[in-house]
Structure formats: structure tokens, C-alpha cells
Amino acid sequence: MPVKVSVVVPVYNPGVYIEDCIASLLRQSLPPDEYEVIFVDDGSTDDTPARLDALAAAEPRVSVVHQENSGWSGKPRNVGIEAARGEYVMFVDNDDHLGDEALKRMYDYGVANGADVVVGKMAGKGRGVPVELFRRNHPRATVENAPLIDSLTPHKMFRRAFLDDIGLRFPEGRRRLEDHVFVTEAYLRAANVSVLADYVCYYHVRRDDASNAGFQRFDPGGYFKNLREALDVVEQYTEPGPLRDRLFRRWLRVEMVERMRAKRLLAVPADYRRELFEEMHQVVVERFGPGVAAGLQPTQRVVAALIAADRYDDVEAFAEWEAGIALTAVPERVAWEDGVLRVAFTAEYASAGEPMTFAAGTADTPLDGPPEDPAAAVTWVGADTVARFGQATADLLVRERVSGAQYFQPVEFTREEVPAEDDAGRIRLVLRATAAVDPGTLTRAGLWDAHVRVKLGGWTKECRLGPAPRAGRPTPPPGLVGGHMVLPYWTSPHAHLALDVDRATHRLGFGALAPADVTASGDRLRVPLPLHVPHDGTEVPLRLTSPPTAHEVPASLSPQGSGALLEAKLPLGELKGSTWRVSLGAPGSRSLPLPLALRAGAGGVHVVRTARPGPLRRLVRRVRRKLGTTVGRTATRLRARAARWR
């Protein structure tokens, strides 16, 4: 059968970090005979070459190419392209991994849309990834109608014939930004680019020791020399004008301005900051016309103007002011409505821990050249922020804690200018929002944190939703929705909103049930539960256990007041003579223990309250869970280490 996808993985001394990559490639839902994995070992000096050779000997879909060290990832990727037999080529780094359905979904989406390039949704664990690009699917994306230019890493799927037709390969040698040169040309010359945003295809992982190549300190002179090569590609394939300015703006914004802002700048050693600044200044005055900076956000325009004017000290002073600005988001209401979790919150910026205030009624003026001094810059940013308040936006994202996978939730919001207390003539800029969290978008069991994202003035910032005020803190019950058991809860000690999906059965709080609440008449059992269900007739299994015997009985859940009513018909003849513990079947083959037991007799079923474990037993259980987690993690590390020697 023809190979649909060739996965090319450049490898250099990854150690155990390659194990997750290997495992994810072997787990792909695409049939094994429809894809191949090509590891290109760039002169590794650890145990990786032997590990990969053993893997290739055991797996027909895996091959390994060994070569002398070339210094960077460009040559290994080119070698992989030449060896590839697939219709599409996918690039994966040796310390990252794929979603289990990534290859199949991306290939099918690319074929369906005739794409030369397929960009799959990305998630970052300890690493930043594009956010706006993945708000929705883009079957026919271009650099003009979608923020493609925000994603210049090579971890995408490219049609092999397209690469050959235009002669596109990575720059080779010890250098930086070879992926920018390659991907930018691919975007500008592709007949179509498709963006798949409804499934996380690629997971960028920051190593525990931060030894990923992209995190290493670089030589500013060489880095910005390589950056100019990416700008050369844009100039080659675009005409002077708004599109070229918009594309150039990406490098000005990401590679220069953002490196010179707030805590990111201040965390860098002082001598290195100046080296970076000097190289940036040269690029800005050589390559960027006035239209490039004009489209930046207000604070970014200030920094860009100061870079162009060669005023490093003012850049540093402005960064010190910006470093004190943070986003705050306070939850006001969290409640279930028809299977959707409604989350109401307010969001605003704070400075030095206090709500940020702005002068009311200040006239907006254009920024003609750099501000006179940092104080003038702050004043101009404040006036421009008030003038642009009508463009401010608020979003709620839910992000899986382990993987970094995240999804936008629908949000409605209003903007409100609130008079500042004890400060006449100044206002606070507040966004009031309500999000509708759909559990159906939470695609895997785990802990999901609520993050608020606000664009206001020149800032785009995120923060966790919370802390919730202790007084009147909204705490809705768990919900059985869309096949998921979802428990909203507040983290400890910070009181941020999080969602536990299909895993925390011991935390659901059914211990609040009283025996009098439960009714049993003949063979009928009725149990009120603090549980949200969206509609009548939600079918669940009721599990009855009296070791070594167990029965599973059909039951139904219906809304009742603020909770649910569980109803079941019991098999009396099979229950006589024993006491049966009761649990509710939950997604993922888990069971939710209910604090009651049943005893069947001649007169029907009687409800027996089960004793709650005492403090000592609860302590023992917590210790066992903790030890189990520690042992499990140790076993995983030992298995990975043993696999390297197989």
C-alpha cells in the first residue's frame, strides 16, 4: 500500500526525552502500513543510536539514518525528505510528541482540501504556542486571511511533490531560524494551506533541564543575520505594500519588541540585553519602513520607536513600568445550565497589585516618533488605551494541566468604565463576561484549568480565573454531561477555578447523602444526588457489590431541583441474604461509590448507611495514593531507562 505520511525526526542526544516521541509515533491511529518514521541521527554521542537501531529492527515502519554531526536540524530534515516515500512529510522534534490521531486527521484534512501544507493544532507544556491561529479550522488559509505567520516552526505536514516542485529545502549548517526561511517560503508559494484546529496534533514539550535547542542562549549577530534571510524570502515573493509590512511586523513584534519588554527583558543579563538591542536597532533601521511598526499595539509601538531611535535606557525604563502590570480575573458566578457550565467573571488590569486607572476623557493623539521620555510614553499609552477600549476583548480558555491542550469557550462580554475610588477624573476599564463551558470540548480525562485571556490597549495577557472570594464562593455540583463526569472545584490554596474530568471519583461529595433521603419500595430504589444532568432519562449503570459477587443494574437519572434523581429496578431474588454496596457507573469504567448499602429481605430492599472511614483509615488511603503516584513515576522512568538498553 502506498505510504501516506513520512514522519522525519532529526535526533541529537535526546536521552530519555525521546521515549514519549517514539511511543506517540507508534500509537498513531493511521494503519502501520500507511506511514513510516525516519529518524535521522545527527551524530548522537549518547545511547540513542543503539536505541533507534533496535527499534528499527523490531518495527518495519521505522528506519534510521546515521550521519556525522551537522550542527543543527536543517541537514537532518533534508536527509529525511530525500529518504521519504510518503505523499506528505511531517516533521517532529525528538523531545516532542504527537496526538494519537494526528497523522490520520492531518492527512485526511490535507487531502480533502488539496493542501500543500497542513498546520495541526499545537499545545505547549512549558513552551509558548500560537493561540489565535487555532480559534477555528481554516480549510483554505493564506497569510492574508489567517495569522499563519504566527506559526513558523516546521512541525507541520508538507506535500512531498510540492517541496520537490519548488525545490524547497532547509538551510543547512550551524545556524538559527532555518525553519523561518523554510516555512515562510512554503506559505507564500503554496496553492493552499489548511489549518486543523479542532484536535491537538502536536505537543511542544520543554525539557525538565530546559536543554531544548530553542531555549539555548544565542549569538545576537548570527541570529539577526539569519533573521534577515527570512525577510529576504518575504521580499522575494511579495510586493512592497500593506501585506509585506504585515508579514515583516511578525519579526519586529516577536523577535525584537517582545524581547525588549517588561519581565522578559529584565530577566536577561544587562550586557546581553545591550547586545540584543544593538542588533535589533540595525535591522529596524535597515529593513523596516514606517508601515511595519504602524500596525503594532500601542505599547509595542512605543518600544519599536525607542529601538529605532537607539534609546536603550528608555526601553529599559519603560520595561520596568510594564513589569508591574498584570491581569486579574474574578469569578462571580459558576452554575450548570442545560448541560453547559456558565462562568461569569470580571477582568481588568492591575498595576503594582492595585486596579489600573486611566485619565478619563483624554484625547487620543497619534504617536509621531518616539516619546520624549518614559513618563511621556506611559501617558500616551494610557490615553490610547482608553480611546481603544471599544476594541478590548475577553476570552475563556480551558487548558489541560498535563499536556497544555487548550480550547476557547464561547464568551459574551461587555465593557464598562468604572470611576476610580478616591481618584477623581480617573477610571478603571473593566470587562464583564460570561462563558459557556461545553464539557464536550474537553477531549481527555484529567484536570483542566480555566484561563482568562484579555486584549486591552497594547497588552494581551492571560491569568488563571480566581481567586474566588471566600464569601459566597460559587461551587456547583458535579455534572454528568456529554458522557463526561465533570467536577468544578476551587484549587487549594489559590482558589482558582478548575474542572476535574472523569477522574476524581473520591471528591464528588456524595457523603452528604442522608439515609432518610433514599427511598426503597419493593424492588424500586430512588436516590437524590447532588449531581447535574441536562435532561430526563440519562442512562447509567448501577453497580451492586457483595464480594465476590457483583451485579450491574440499569438506572436512569433525571433533573430534580438543583440535583438529580437516580431511579432503578432491583433484582430482588439475586440480592437476598447479603449486604450490597452501591456505586454509580461513570465514564472510563470508573465507579462513584455512594454512601449507602442495600439489604434485601422478605419485605423488599432496606437501605443501610455505610460507615464513613475514620481519620486513621483516611490518612492511610492518602499515604497509599501518594506512594502509588511516586512508585508509578519511578517505574515509568525505570522502564524508559531499560528501553534504551534493549
ABEGO torsion letter per residue (X at the ends): XBBABBBBBBBBGAEAAAAAAAAAAAABABBAAABBBBBBBBGBABAAAAAAAAAAAABAABBBBBBBBAGBAAAAAAAAAAABABABBBBBBAABBBBAAAAAAAAAAAAAAGBABBBBBBBBBGBBBBAAAAABBBABBBAAABBAAABABABBBBBAAAAAAAGBBBBBEBBBGAAAAAAAAAAAABABBBBBAABBABBBBBBAAGABAAABBBBAAAAAAAAAAAAAAAAAABBBEAAAAAAAAAAAAAAAAAAABEAAAAABBAAAAAAAAAAAAAAAAAABBAAAAAABBAAAAAAAAAAAAGBAAAAAAAAAAAAABBBBBBBABBBBBGGBBBBBBBBBBBBGGBBBBBBBGBBBBBBBEBBABAAAAAAAAAAAAAAAAAABBBBBBBBBAAAGBBBBBBBBBBBBBBBBBGBBGBBBBBBBBBBBBBAAABABBEBBBBBBBBBBEABBBBBBBOBBBABGBBBBBBBBBGGBBBBBBBBOAAGBBBBBBGABAAAAGAAABBAAABBBBEABBBBBBBBBBABBGBBBBBBBBBOABBBBBBBBBBBBEABBBBBBBBBAAAABGBBBBBBBBBBGGBBBBBBBBBBBBAAEBBBBBBBBBBAAAAAAAAAAAAAAAAAAAAAAAAAAAAAAAX
